[in-house]
Amino acid sequence: MKSVSLLLALGLGAAVIAAASCGGKPAPQTTTPAVDTNAERARQEAEAAAQAERDRQAREEADRIAAQRRADSAAAAARAGDEVRSTLAAMIHFDLDKSNIRSDDMGALDQKVAILQANPDLKIRIGGHCDERGSDEYNLALGNRRAQAAKQYLVSHGIDASRIETQSWGEEKPLVDGHDESAWSQNRRDEFEPTSGGDNLRRP
């Protein structure tokens, strides 16, 4: 009898142990989602490439703008230089057998004074001319007086005399071919040209 009870007890214990080991809910497990490192690396590389492209485009645009500004500045300086050269080269004219500066030419000479003051390295030559009437000797002397008159005007307005050369051409280089007052009036003139420092003229 005791042996039967012992067997029952052992069987019951085994059943309890089996139920404890097999029954009930399993213990929860924590899992970490798998990360696709290749995909993440590819995404980062794509973002870096896109940013590099944006940076490259930004640099190109900045370079383009800077180059355009330099070109605009150079063009403006060239236009200003052309205007200054044109003003400097503007001729003045004289009455028949006269070498005094006419009142309507003083403004042109005043502009030349301003240009010479703004460009201290600039030196010029003044060439005096005459019409065809009169002897060669007379016209050479008259052309010299005309060139000297313009030089004296510039010097009296503050320009160093050493910056101004004079030359007389007499009647040798007429501006206009003709044998009437219309041609003669244009040929009685002083011409102005730079001899040095005239490459990059600044506007007054």
Helices and strands as residue ranges (DSSP letters): H 2-22, H 37-89, E 92-93, G 103-105, H 106-118, E 123-129, H 136-156, G 161-163, E 164-170, H 181-187, E 189-196
